[in-house]
Amino acid sequence: MNIEFTNSVPEELRNQILLVSGKQSVKWGNVEYLVLKNNDIINKAFQIRFGSYCSPFKDVIIRNNLLAIGHQGHFYLYDLLENASVLVLQVDGYFGHLYFNENLFYVTGSGSIYCIDERGNLIWKNSSLGVDGILIERFNENRIYGNGECDPPGGWQDFVLDNATGEPIK
């Protein structure tokens, strides 16, 4: 299965598009689509509405029946079986990257990491890791290794976090 962001979808799919950005986003003027394809045939199309452009980063993870999307300033968790939004989370600053480990989603923004379970519950948030980008390099046992840009441009600092609490390990 291929997953692709696009600015338009074929006219014949217009009535089958599912809104993943939540009911509150209907008033927002910008639109992008996410399509799921098999052999260039679109199986499902999703609409993401947003207020303004704030990030070049986009990411998608499909896990069991969940579609996880990071886009502009938000993280969306959508149940593909129920065709229902599970979570719409506005991230601090902008969406950066999306990771999945041990049944948990990790969402990075400009200066924060969010840990979210598969039911859409926020487990923890750490907002003290950077100001213009957070990268997770790896997960190891009970730790998260990464770096955050604390002094742009180029002022990246490594961190190690407890993955149960998000607190730094010294």
C-alpha positions in Angstrom: 0.0 0.0 0.0 1.3 3.5 -0.9 0.4 6.5 1.1 0.7 9.9 -0.5 -0.1 13.6 0.3 -1.7 15.5 -2.5 -3.5 18.8 -3.3 -6.4 17.2 -5.2 -8.3 14.0 -5.6 -10.2 12.7 -8.6 -13.7 14.2 -8.9 -15.4 10.7 -8.7 -14.0 10.4 -5.1 -15.3 13.7 -3.8 -18.3 12.1 -2.0 -16.1 9.5 -0.3 -13.5 11.7 1.3 -13.2 11.3 5.1 -12.3 14.4 7.2 -9.5 13.5 9.7 -8.7 16.9 11.0 -11.8 17.1 13.2 -15.1 19.0 13.0 -13.5 22.3 14.2 -11.3 22.3 11.1 -14.2 22.7 8.7 -13.9 26.5 8.9 -10.2 26.5 8.0 -9.4 27.5 4.4 -6.4 25.3 3.5 -6.9 21.7 2.4 -4.6 18.8 1.7 -5.5 15.2 1.0 -4.0 11.9 2.1 -4.7 9.0 -0.2 -4.1 5.3 0.3 -3.4 3.4 -2.9 -2.8 -0.1 -4.2 -1.3 -0.3 -7.6 -2.2 3.4 -8.4 -5.8 2.8 -7.4 -7.0 5.0 -4.6 -8.7 2.9 -1.9 -9.4 5.7 0.6 -9.0 9.4 0.6 -8.8 11.7 3.6 -9.1 15.4 3.9 -6.9 17.5 6.2 -8.0 21.1 6.7 -5.7 23.5 8.4 -5.4 27.2 9.2 -2.0 28.1 8.0 1.2 26.7 6.6 3.8 26.3 9.4 5.8 23.2 8.7 7.3 21.4 5.7 7.2 18.1 7.7 4.4 15.5 7.2 4.3 11.9 8.3 2.0 8.9 8.4 1.9 5.7 10.3 -0.7 3.0 10.0 -0.9 0.7 13.0 -3.6 -2.0 13.1 -6.8 0.0 12.5 -5.2 3.4 13.4 -4.1 6.1 11.0 -1.7 8.5 12.7 -0.9 11.7 10.8 1.5 14.5 11.6 0.7 17.6 9.5 1.4 21.3 9.8 0.6 22.2 13.5 -1.3 19.0 14.4 -1.2 15.3 15.1 -4.3 13.3 14.1 -5.2 9.8 15.2 -8.1 8.3 13.2 -9.8 4.9 13.5 -10.0 3.3 10.1 -12.6 0.7 11.1 -15.0 3.1 12.8 -14.2 6.0 10.4 -13.9 8.3 13.4 -11.4 10.7 14.8 -9.8 9.5 18.0 -7.6 12.5 18.7 -6.8 15.9 17.2 -3.8 17.4 19.0 -2.3 20.8 18.3 1.4 20.6 18.8 3.6 23.4 20.1 5.0 25.5 17.2 4.9 23.0 14.3 4.7 19.3 13.7 8.2 17.8 13.3 8.2 14.0 13.2 6.2 10.9 14.1 7.6 7.7 15.7 6.0 4.5 17.0 7.5 2.2 19.7 6.0 -0.4 22.1 2.4 0.5 21.2 3.0 4.3 21.8 3.1 7.2 19.3 5.8 9.8 19.9 5.1 13.1 18.2 7.7 15.9 18.1 7.0 19.6 17.5 9.3 22.5 17.4 10.2 22.1 21.1 8.2 19.3 22.6 7.7 15.6 22.5 4.3 14.1 23.1 3.8 10.4 24.1 0.3 9.1 23.1 -1.2 5.7 23.5 -3.3 3.9 20.8 -6.6 5.1 22.5 -5.5 8.7 21.9 -4.6 9.4 25.6 -1.7 11.8 26.2 0.7 9.8 28.5 3.2 12.7 28.9 4.6 15.8 27.3 8.1 17.2 27.6 8.6 20.8 26.5 12.1 21.5 27.6 14.2 19.8 24.9 14.6 22.5 22.2 13.2 25.5 20.4 13.4 24.6 16.7 13.3 20.9 16.2 13.3 17.6 18.1 14.7 14.4 16.7 14.4 10.9 18.3 17.4 8.8 17.3 16.4 5.5 18.9 14.5 3.7 21.6 16.4 1.4 24.0 14.7 -0.6 26.8 13.2 2.2 28.9 15.0 5.1 27.3 14.6 7.5 24.4 17.7 8.9 22.8 17.5 12.1 20.7 18.5 15.7 20.3 16.9 19.0 20.2 17.9 22.3 18.6 18.3 24.6 21.5 20.3 27.5 19.8 19.4 27.8 16.1 21.0 27.4 13.7 22.9 24.3 14.5 22.9 24.3 18.3 21.7 20.7 18.8 22.0 19.1 22.2 21.6 15.4 23.0 19.1 14.1 25.5 18.1 10.8 27.1 14.6 10.5 28.5 12.7 7.9 30.6 10.1 6.6 28.2 7.5 6.1 31.0 7.6 9.7 32.2 9.4 11.8 29.5 11.8 13.1 32.2 15.5 13.6 31.4 17.9 10.9 32.7 21.1 12.5 33.8 
